[in-house]
Every structure is written in C-alpha cells, then in structure tokens.
Amino acid sequence: MQFMLNQTPVTLEEYAPDTTLLEFLRTEVVQRGTKEGCASGDCGACTVVVAEPDGDQLRYRSINSCITYLGAVDGCQVITVEGLSSSSEALHPAQQVMVDHHASQCGFCTPGFVMSLFAMMHQPAKLTSEEYIYQALGGNLCRCTGYRPIIDAAKALILSPQSTEQTDEFAKRETQLVNTLRQWQADKDASALTLKGKNSSFFASPRSMNELLSLLNEHPDARLVAGSTDLALETTQQLRTLPKLVFTGHVAEMRQIEDRADVLQIGAAVTYSEAESQLVQAFPAVSNLLHRLGSLQVRNQGTLGGNIANASPIGDMPPVLLALDARLRIRNAHDVTEIPIHEFFTGYRQTCLTTGSVIESIILPKLGEKSFLRIYKLSKRLDDDISAVCLALHLTLDGTRILDARLGLGGMAAIPARAYQAEASLIGKDFIPEELHEAQMALADEFSPLSDVRASAEYRMKSVQNLLLRAALEYQSNQSLEVMHYAHLD
Amino acid sequence: MRTLTEGSLHSTTLDDRNSNSAGSNITGANITLGKPIPHDSARQHVTGTARYVDDIPEPKGTLYAAVIGSHIAKGRLRSTDFSQVLKAPEFVELLTLKDVPGHTDIGPVFPGDPVLTDDVIRYAGQPIALVAATTEKAARQAALLAKIEYDAEVPNLNAEVALSQQHLLRPSHRMQIGDCETALSSAPIQLAASLQVGGQEHLYLEGQVSMAVPGEDGEMMIFTSSQHPTEVQKLVAEVLNIPFNKVTVDMRRMGGGFGGKETQAAPWACLAALMAVKTGLPVKLRLPRKEDMLMTGKRHPFVNRYHIGCDQQGQIIAADIEVIGNGGHSPDLTDAIVDRAMFHADNAYCLPHADIRGHRVATDTVSHTAFRGFGGPQGMLIIERAMDDIARRLGCDPLDIRKRNLYRKDRDLTPYHQQVDYQPLQQLIDELEKTSEYRARRQAITQWNQQSRVLKRGLALTPVKFGISFTLQHLNQAGALVHIYTDGSIQLNHGGTEMGQGLHTKVSQVVASTLGIDLQRVRVTATRTDKVPNTSPTAASSGSDLNGKAAENAALTLKQRLAEFLAEQKSVDVAAIRFMDNRVWWSEEDSIAFTELVQQAYLARISLSTTGFYRTPKIWYDREKAQGRPFFYFATGAAVSEVLVDTLTGEYRLLRTDILHDVGRSLNPAIDIGQIEGGFIQGMGWLTTEELVWNSDGQLLSNSPATYKIPAISDTPPVFNVKLFDQANTEETIYHSKAVGEPPLMLAISVWSALRDAISSLSHYRISPDLDTPATPERVLMAIEKLQADLRLTK
C-alpha cells in the first residue's frame, strides 16, 4: 500500500494487517502529536484527516485514527497535526484561531480539535455554517474548557475573510496531489494485497464484487471491514489478533447510490456522510438522527451496511429501516437475493447472513404523499451517544385516520424490532392523543426491555409509550416538541 | 455568546493594582499581570508538540508494562497461574507482591492501599501482578493470559448499609453551633429530605501514565502525569526501600488532572519503578482507558439528609445535616473530603443553630478520591436542595429564600465558628439578578409553562461560597526556585504542576511583572522534585495562591540584590531603584538594561539564583472542638441557568447560563474565564449526564467514554454570559487575586435546581420534587412521574 503522510509518501508491503493508523503514527513513525484518549472512537483526541480524490479535487474527512485500520488509507493522503504548520513561525489558521481564543487548556484534546477544524475548513462552502460547527466538533471531547472558546474559534475560522487557497498549503497543492494519488491508483497491481503480515495474515481491498466474493470463498474465516468503527474495538479493546481482513471500501458495486423514482438504493459500503444528502432529501426526518449517529468522524467511516450486518440491538439505523420496510440486497458467489429487513435479524447480534454472503445494498422505498415519519432517539447525551431507546414511526395517514403503521424500535429487545401489535392497534384509529392508549398497552405487551448501563427497563417502556404520544401531539400541532429544537436561541 | 476581549473583561488599572499590592512596585508597559495572556503552552498544544509522558521518546530497551487486575470485587485469591503469561510472545518479566523490596502499602495518608495484592481482593480491577514485554500490545495481551481463581464474597456498594453496619474508613466528625435540637423542635416550619449524590469519573483526556528510568547506584528517574510529584517520589522510594534522595520525579504537564492525579497517579509510578528495578530497564506503564476507569477512584458518591427549621419568611433557624461519603475500599483522602463536604453544607447561608455530622463509609469499590471541589460540591447540594424546598413550602421564589439566608452582618458565623467577614455575595447576586433579567424571565417562564403542555422551562439562581486553603494545615506551603542567567533570561521553577489550568502562565506573569521584564524572558520548566523539594499537591485551588507567592518572594529577593548592587554603584538610595520596561532605573531619567545589570552583577559576584517560600497565614482548625478558621478566605460566585424539559421523555437542554464570579483581582482574565466556564460545564456533567453504574457484583458498567457521557460541544448553552466580579481580595493574596480552580464547578448546581424548577412547575410550584443526581433524562422523567402521582393523590 501507498499513502501520503502529510507531504511524505509512505510505502508498506509487509505489516501486521490489524494495525491501527494511530498505532502506526505513534509507534512506527513516532509522530506523537496525534493522541490516544480512549482507543475506541469516543473522544476524538486521535482525529486525523484523510483526503482522497473526488473528481479533480480532494475530499477531506475527519476520522478517528484509533479505530481505522492502516490498510483503509491506502491511496489517500493522511493529514496529521504535524503536517499543518508550514514553518515554526506561521501557524495554520485552524491552529491560530485556537490560540487566539484561548481554546486549549491541558492541550491533550487540542490536536484532535485542530484536525476537525482543518477538515471543516476544507468542506464545500455550504457546510461551513455555524450549525455545522456542532457537527464538525461533536466527536471531539474536551474536559477542560467547556467548549465556549472552541466554538468561538470555529466561528472565527468560518468568518475568516481569507479563502483556504490563500492560507493553506494543502489547498495550494491539491491539484498536484490529486494527480499523484491517481497515478498511484493507475500503477497499482489490482491483484496485490494491501498489506501482508506474518503467518499469511493480510489486509485485502478488492475492487469489485467478484473479487470480494472470491476472496471470501478462499478465506471463509476472513473478517469484512467496512467502516471498522465497531470491528476495530476487537483490536483495541479486546486485543484480539485479526489475521484476515477484507475491506469493502473499494468494492465498486457497494459504493453506489441510486436515486430512483420509487426507491433510494444505497450501497452497503457507502458511508453515512456520503449518503447523507440523498437520505435526507428522501427522508427529511432522518436528518436529526444522522447528526446524532456517532460523531462526524464515525459517520465519515461508518456505513449503513456495517450498521445492519453488525446487528446491534441499539444500532441507530435499523429501526428506521424497519419502519421504512427497507429491503436488503444480499449477494453470494451463486446468486443475489432481496429480503425485507425485518427478516434479517434473527437473534442477539445474529443475522440470516451466511458465510460467503454480503449485503450489497440497501433499498429504501420512498415516502408516499400520506406518509408521516418521525424518528426519536433517547440518550443521556445529545452528541455521540448510543440510544437508550430509538423509535421510528412511519404512518400512512388520511387526515388523522391511520391507514397503515410501521414502528421500528431500538433498545427494546435483543434485536431491532417491529412493534407489530402496536401497529395493528393503531391502524384504523385516529392519530390523536386520545386514541393511543391501546397501542401503548400493546407495546408493554409485546416488549420486555432490559435494564442496563444506559437505561432501566421502566424508563425504556415508559418513554417509548410517551414517544407515541409526542408524535401525535406534534402531528396535531404541526410543531416540534423536541427540546433540541429550542436549544439555539438568538 | 461572548467573545473574549481584554477591555471588556478587566477594567482595573495598574494603579489600582499597585495600591493594593504588598511589597511590590509594579509599573511599566510590559506588565502582564491582569492581562489575558495565552496559555504558555498554547502553541505547543495546537501544533502537537506539547509533550506528555507517553510522547517522550523512550530510552533504548524500554519495556512496556500491563496490569493484571482482579475480576471480582470482593473475596480472596484462591490460586494464581501465570504459566501462559510467561510463555506469551515478547514477554520479559512478571512482578508480584513478593518482588516488592520496601513498603507494600502505598496509602497516601492512611494505610489501606496495597501496591499489589496476593490475598484479599477489595475491588474489581485491583492490581494483582504486573507484566512487562517489549511492546505495549504484547504486554497487554500477555496480561490477559493469567488464570486466577477466587473465593468470591458478596460485595456491598451501598453507603447506607455500610453506615448501618458501622463499616467506617475513619471516625465520624461533628460540627455544632448553638443549640440545634432545641431550636429545631421549636421552629414554626420544619422540613426534612434526603438526596443521593452521584460520583464522577475524572475522564482526564490523558490517562494515567508513568515511565521509570533506572539510573546509576540505585537512582530512579520517574516521568509521570501527577498533581503530586513529591508524593510520587516518596512512595516510589518507599516501595523500592531507598532514600528519597535517590528518586527524582519530573512532571512537565498533565493532559488534565481534576483531582484524579493527586494520589492516584502514584500506584502506576510505583509499579513501573518496581519493574524497572527488577529488569534493570526503563519501564513505561500507561493504563488503557478502560483500566483507568476501572482501577482509579472517582468523586465520592454521597447520601445526604437534612432536617431544617425556619421561620414563616423562610429564614433558617436550625439545621441538622448528615452527609455520608462513600469512600470505597480505603481511606485515601476521604477524611478530608468528607470534612470539606461538612464545611460546605452551609454553602452561602447562615445556619444559626446547626448540627452537621459527616461519615466516611467503606464499600467494596475502588477507593474514591479527590475531584475538583473535594467534597464541597456534594455538601453544598443538600443545602441548595433545602433552599428550593423551603421556597415551595412557602410559595416563594427560591431566589428570595436564598437571599434571605445569605451570610450578612450579625448572621456571619459558620457552623465551624469561622467568621465570614467579607460578604460580597449580596451585591454579586443583585448584580447578576439584574444583568440576567432574572425577574422578568421568571415571570415569562411561569406564563409560558401554563400554556405549554409538554415542554416546561425552569430557572434557578444559585450562589457558591467556597473555602480556600487545604484543610490539612501543613499543605499550605510552597517553594520556588528562580535563576537569572547572564543573557537576562530567567528560568522559573515552582512546586505547582501544570494540568491545563494555566498555573505556569500566571506564575510567569508574577515573576516577569515583579522584575519589570517581558514575559518572554521567563521560562517555566517541568516540575521536578530535585528543584523544589517537599511540595504540596497542586490541589485545593491553591496553585497560584501558594506558588505565585513563593515565586514572587524569590523574585523579590533577586530584585533586592540587584537593586542594592545598583544603588551602591550609583550612590542612590535603594528605595529609588525601579524595575520596568526591561530596564532598571535609578532616577527618573537614568536606567540600565536589565540584562546589562545582570551581567555586571555576575561579574561582581552577586548570586543570581534563589529560592522563595510561602506559607498561608491566619489559618487554624481545632478538630477536637470542630472550631477554627480553616480557610484563609472564601471565593464566591453565582449562576443563573434556564432549562427546557420534555415531560414525556425527561430530555432537557440548557438554554442559557449567566455567571458572575469573584476571582478577586484577576491575574489573567482569559485563564480565569476558562476555569469558570470549564468548571461550570464539568459540574453540569456531574449533575446531569455523567452516571456511574455498578452492577450488584461490584463491576463498573460505565467503564468507557461510550457508556460514561461527559459533556460534549452541544451541551454548552447557546447563551453563555460569563463575567468577573471585579473586587480585590481583601486578604493579602498574590496581587489580591482569588483561587479559581474549583469554585466555579459548583455554579452548575443552578442547572440541577433549574431542572427541579421545571418539574415543580407541573404542580404550580407547590411540590418540590426529589431529584437525585446525576439528573439523567431517566431520573427527570421518573421525578415527573412521581410528582404527577403525588398530585393525583392530593386531588
């Protein structure tokens, strides 16, 4: 594999395939500006920026280097805090604003914030709004400042009259770098492994579905790597050795988004960030959930396919997909099948996916004119937290009359689940607070949630029942009742 | 949101400052005191060049260590089998209790903390052995291979059960004033309630880490991330059984401390040093985040109760308060922490007749420890609960009850008999009440709540009065070492440690200003036990107070020497010599460059290096009588917070916070504002989203930042007005500033109180809801459910 570490090319062939990018930075090249705060993608101290060609430009995205496998940055430029200041005197604007606003105290999280700010500067202009600051920095924890000076620094950066081209070495060299990375890509031996480790371990990056399936056929014990935002925890938290890794990030068939008249089809290896604009266009209610799904660093790596195949009962997207009655396109060496998502989850962290099969894409039927979609996520913290409860409510309404209902629930059972009884009791009724009692009782009948570190069973049940009521009140008043909508006063 | 500008923050002129400064004549264009100077490491922070212990290039041959910890919370080791560990790839050495040549107990104040155990297990995660390997990953993987069998017992995690069984870490303490029992029984209005107060994980972004490098003749060099290098030195020497003078501790900076590295940094330094001695090689031990959370203590959870009597106007007559601090398995600092909770059970309010009892109970968890506020916040919470409860009972605005009970003339004696002789809070609160438009917003919110079925707003103003000084008297001392070199540059060292709070910046400002030179000439080096010995921890908000004074004293000594030398040369009175603008003046017109004077002094064989020392005056406490003046002075402040609560889910947002805080004359307003904002948000986390969850087996379930949620960027209120209350400290502190590290944390009580206000609105402010902390959305919803059930009952 080849990648650009700031402005220096790095070529690797033999290297442990389950090495994380952070480990490589800190122990191999001994560049220790990038910090390890948690090694689980929860704090952002290890944030670096990955740039890759997109047309004739580079696309920049912040990622958590602690949960990124080295092989995943093959063909990219990796930008770290060490690469930012061109000289010892002149700080990069993303660094200077942090100094100017007294935005560092202990300084340990600071390189991560600087890199998230750097990535923010390099986003298309439409994203550089004040609101976007909270997304750009929502995955970086600071325990000292209380964030106010960091928010001010970010605002100053956005308002800075100078364009990136004027102030930033990376923007100046962009065209040249695009050419270099494209040249590497062209020169690449398509059949070569990205990394080879000891004892026939490897990291492979197939380019097509055929290559992927034949690798899986040859190595049934290989692990699929999509965004690695969960898989990498096996490496960093459980200290397992993962000898065979097959990366889906370059499989062309899994990287496509097709926006058709009646469905949105999203490749399983498309990241949340990549899918966001089309997802939100088709399903505006998804927007709030997406902004609270992990952090931007996680959304820049994590994929819809990974979230489904992972089969966590508290994944954020499965309840939505259940409510939308999404279908999964599953491929193996012999055929391709489509199954409805509610048949996919078979038990706690278990699915009907067999060895050698992969989710190729997710097919989301678009909303009808009478569709009413609400998605609620309850968690202790607004940013970057895992659901205690997630409710996706999809009704077909004629006035207030409920013609059809689908409820997807997260955090209420061992799997993401439909609430069939509640749905049945809703259909035919009016969607008004007075007629919800039966559906609320049905939820209590159908589900026995657990008590765990995130919430008690009582809270889960009570709040999910109340969320039905909240949806009805919102429909009635045509107003949001979510507190976060009121947290930005002027 | 406010933007930081020099002018708006601080209007004090230098003349004001001089008139209040003892022993200093500070003038000149280069004076940096009182100015928003950036943190002295700001450039290193943003460029990633600020070096933390794990960033120091390891000496060749360095080994990496990993801890083998207990899987059970309570019981005994039945057997240990390390055979697979010894066979692990890249394994080098194993260390167990029998390898410890010296002390095996590293309890910082009282015994109770074995460095490793080979017998009794007192908490889940307790270190049993240490593995060293040639890489960090190999060491950690090897540690997983230990096979340990236990005879497990059922742990107790409940503080009240521990108290009922008299499982005490230290004897209980009692503070009394007046005749509480009699006054309480005759009070016309009486209230009683209790409160569960949650603990708090420090979650410093840089976890615990130490590197031990053996030197010649049994010397040991320790690089650590610790608020207390001297204690690390002492404990390392004791476990190694060598004199203190063979151990040197170097501490450049911490990636956050917050109290979590006061005592709890030492075990990892001791273990690294023991392994370094056993192998003869440098050893680095860095805890992975999860182990850090499992193996190090937290803020003490408390259970507090009050029984209060007041008059019809809500003025307190008598208060019987009990605080129960859950110290975990060993005393650590629990004695002083529960004392401080008791010292703050009055907060800013006079309790004319009071009986305050504090218990220090033992439970089967990790040993709880210092955390910003050191028991003060937990103690304060109970009286703030009482203020709201009294207001609901009487149908008053809680702010009026708070104001009515503030210390004032003739109501100025604390339950520990210290007179509160400086009382700025009345004025401070009045000012904040106006600038935050408290009354108008109160009215608007009450109306809004009547029309809003689901969403409710809450508002609260709460004050803070926090006692400044270590309550352990001997810790109130500090030393500094200042060298002037012949190029006119200065190296400054002092006993305080830098954990992000800007201590080095402030102390540099003091020295530069004292000598009338540019700040750039002063360089603060790592805190080292071979430069300034026998130091106190950087804790109790005392860093600048103590070390600033010690450094000033050193600088004044050097200034005096240079002044005498110049006065003699120029045949003028030494009193005429002035230091300013990088020059030294012997008349209005005549001056010599500072550097030139230094060079001449060197040639004239004048010593250009000296130490400085400081001890806090006036303080004392008679523990037998529970009376004295434990605090040199009080730091004060107040906050108004407004929240919005969803009564269907318990979700809430903080909409606005206004703070007015008293830092005396600010040494550095940018740094002080940073401490206030950061402390407030950290306190808000403690009271809202940061929930420690143990299961009944004594295992910590909230053991990573994925399950333990500290505030993130969206939790900062969209309107956040923070101002400094500009009045000089009436005590002779460094430039009449005030300590700022801990007090602002407790301003966050306003958020908790505002949540209770929003919930109370459902009863038209008649019922004062129970709301234990942290007030997670779940607790808020359950409080709402309970209040609504109570309302149904009364109907």
Boltz contact constraints between the chains, C-beta under 6 A:
constraints:
  - contact:
      token1: [A, 32]
      token2: [B, 55]
      max_distance: 6.0
  - contact:
      token1: [A, 33]
      token2: [B, 48]
      max_distance: 6.0
  - contact:
      token1: [A, 37]
      token2: [B, 205]
      max_distance: 6.0
  - contact:
      token1: [A, 38]
      token2: [B, 289]
      max_distance: 6.0
  - contact:
      token1: [A, 38]
      token2: [B, 705]
      max_distance: 6.0
  - contact:
      token1: [A, 40]
      token2: [B, 704]
      max_distance: 6.0
  - contact:
      token1: [A, 42]
      token2: [B, 705]
      max_distance: 6.0
  - contact:
      token1: [A, 42]
      token2: [B, 706]
      max_distance: 6.0
  - contact:
      token1: [A, 43]
      token2: [B, 705]
      max_distance: 6.0
  - contact:
      token1: [A, 45]
      token2: [B, 205]
      max_distance: 6.0
  - contact:
      token1: [A, 81]
      token2: [B, 48]
      max_distance: 6.0
  - contact:
      token1: [A, 82]
      token2: [B, 48]
      max_distance: 6.0
  - contact:
      token1: [A, 85]
      token2: [B, 47]
      max_distance: 6.0
  - contact:
      token1: [A, 95]
      token2: [B, 46]
      max_distance: 6.0
  - contact:
      token1: [A, 98]
      token2: [B, 46]
      max_distance: 6.0
  - contact:
      token1: [A, 99]
      token2: [B, 38]
      max_distance: 6.0
  - contact:
      token1: [A, 99]
      token2: [B, 42]
      max_distance: 6.0
  - contact:
      token1: [A, 99]
      token2: [B, 46]
      max_distance: 6.0
  - contact:
      token1: [A, 102]
      token2: [B, 670]
      max_distance: 6.0
  - contact:
      token1: [A, 102]
      token2: [B, 674]
      max_distance: 6.0
  - contact:
      token1: [A, 104]
      token2: [B, 42]
      max_distance: 6.0
  - contact:
      token1: [A, 104]
      token2: [B, 45]
      max_distance: 6.0
  - contact:
      token1: [A, 105]
      token2: [B, 500]
      max_distance: 6.0
  - contact:
      token1: [A, 105]
      token2: [B, 674]
      max_distance: 6.0
  - contact:
      token1: [A, 106]
      token2: [B, 255]
      max_distance: 6.0
  - contact:
      token1: [A, 106]
      token2: [B, 256]
      max_distance: 6.0
  - contact:
      token1: [A, 106]
      token2: [B, 499]
      max_distance: 6.0
  - contact:
      token1: [A, 106]
      token2: [B, 500]
      max_distance: 6.0
  - contact:
      token1: [A, 107]
      token2: [B, 41]
      max_distance: 6.0
  - contact:
      token1: [A, 107]
      token2: [B, 45]
      max_distance: 6.0
  - contact:
      token1: [A, 107]
      token2: [B, 50]
      max_distance: 6.0
  - contact:
      token1: [A, 108]
      token2: [B, 205]
      max_distance: 6.0
  - contact:
      token1: [A, 108]
      token2: [B, 206]
      max_distance: 6.0
  - contact:
      token1: [A, 108]
      token2: [B, 255]
      max_distance: 6.0
  - contact:
      token1: [A, 109]
      token2: [B, 205]
      max_distance: 6.0
  - contact:
      token1: [A, 110]
      token2: [B, 45]
      max_distance: 6.0
  - contact:
      token1: [A, 110]
      token2: [B, 46]
      max_distance: 6.0
  - contact:
      token1: [A, 111]
      token2: [B, 48]
      max_distance: 6.0
  - contact:
      token1: [A, 114]
      token2: [B, 46]
      max_distance: 6.0
  - contact:
      token1: [A, 134]
      token2: [B, 713]
      max_distance: 6.0
  - contact:
      token1: [A, 134]
      token2: [B, 714]
      max_distance: 6.0
  - contact:
      token1: [A, 137]
      token2: [B, 713]
      max_distance: 6.0
  - contact:
      token1: [A, 138]
      token2: [B, 712]
      max_distance: 6.0
  - contact:
      token1: [A, 138]
      token2: [B, 713]
      max_distance: 6.0
  - contact:
      token1: [A, 143]
      token2: [B, 203]
      max_distance: 6.0
  - contact:
      token1: [A, 143]
      token2: [B, 205]
      max_distance: 6.0
  - contact:
      token1: [A, 143]
      token2: [B, 256]
      max_distance: 6.0
  - contact:
      token1: [A, 144]
      token2: [B, 500]
      max_distance: 6.0
  - contact:
      token1: [A, 144]
      token2: [B, 678]
      max_distance: 6.0
  - contact:
      token1: [A, 145]
      token2: [B, 678]
      max_distance: 6.0
  - contact:
      token1: [A, 146]
      token2: [B, 677]
      max_distance: 6.0
  - contact:
      token1: [A, 146]
      token2: [B, 678]
      max_distance: 6.0
  - contact:
      token1: [A, 146]
      token2: [B, 681]
      max_distance: 6.0
  - contact:
      token1: [A, 147]
      token2: [B, 713]
      max_distance: 6.0
  - contact:
      token1: [A, 147]
      token2: [B, 716]
      max_distance: 6.0
  - contact:
      token1: [A, 148]
      token2: [B, 677]
      max_distance: 6.0
  - contact:
      token1: [A, 148]
      token2: [B, 716]
      max_distance: 6.0
  - contact:
      token1: [A, 148]
      token2: [B, 720]
      max_distance: 6.0
  - contact:
      token1: [A, 152]
      token2: [B, 3]
      max_distance: 6.0
  - contact:
      token1: [A, 239]
      token2: [B, 140]
      max_distance: 6.0
  - contact:
      token1: [A, 239]
      token2: [B, 141]
      max_distance: 6.0
  - contact:
      token1: [A, 378]
      token2: [B, 649]
      max_distance: 6.0
  - contact:
      token1: [A, 380]
      token2: [B, 689]
      max_distance: 6.0
  - contact:
      token1: [A, 380]
      token2: [B, 709]
      max_distance: 6.0
  - contact:
      token1: [A, 380]
      token2: [B, 776]
      max_distance: 6.0
  - contact:
      token1: [A, 381]
      token2: [B, 689]
      max_distance: 6.0
  - contact:
      token1: [A, 381]
      token2: [B, 709]
      max_distance: 6.0
  - contact:
      token1: [A, 381]
      token2: [B, 712]
      max_distance: 6.0
  - contact:
      token1: [A, 382]
      token2: [B, 714]
      max_distance: 6.0
  - contact:
      token1: [A, 383]
      token2: [B, 712]
      max_distance: 6.0
  - contact:
      token1: [A, 383]
      token2: [B, 714]
      max_distance: 6.0
  - contact:
      token1: [A, 384]
      token2: [B, 712]
      max_distance: 6.0
  - contact:
      token1: [A, 385]
      token2: [B, 709]
      max_distance: 6.0
  - contact:
      token1: [A, 453]
      token2: [B, 693]
      max_distance: 6.0
  - contact:
      token1: [A, 453]
      token2: [B, 701]
      max_distance: 6.0
  - contact:
      token1: [A, 453]
      token2: [B, 702]
      max_distance: 6.0
  - contact:
      token1: [A, 453]
      token2: [B, 707]
      max_distance: 6.0
  - contact:
      token1: [A, 455]
      token2: [B, 778]
      max_distance: 6.0
  - contact:
      token1: [A, 459]
      token2: [B, 778]
      max_distance: 6.0
  - contact:
      token1: [A, 463]
      token2: [B, 649]
      max_distance: 6.0
  - contact:
      token1: [A, 466]
      token2: [B, 648]
      max_distance: 6.0
  - contact:
      token1: [A, 470]
      token2: [B, 648]
      max_distance: 6.0
  - contact:
      token1: [A, 481]
      token2: [B, 454]
      max_distance: 6.0
  - contact:
      token1: [A, 483]
      token2: [B, 644]
      max_distance: 6.0
  - contact:
      token1: [A, 483]
      token2: [B, 646]
      max_distance: 6.0
  - contact:
      token1: [A, 483]
      token2: [B, 651]
      max_distance: 6.0
  - contact:
      token1: [A, 483]
      token2: [B, 652]
      max_distance: 6.0
  - contact:
      token1: [A, 483]
      token2: [B, 653]
      max_distance: 6.0
  - contact:
      token1: [A, 486]
      token2: [B, 644]
      max_distance: 6.0
  - contact:
      token1: [A, 487]
      token2: [B, 653]
      max_distance: 6.0
  - contact:
      token1: [A, 487]
      token2: [B, 718]
      max_distance: 6.0
  - contact:
      token1: [A, 488]
      token2: [B, 718]
      max_distance: 6.0
  - contact:
      token1: [A, 489]
      token2: [B, 718]
      max_distance: 6.0
  - contact:
      token1: [A, 489]
      token2: [B, 719]
      max_distance: 6.0
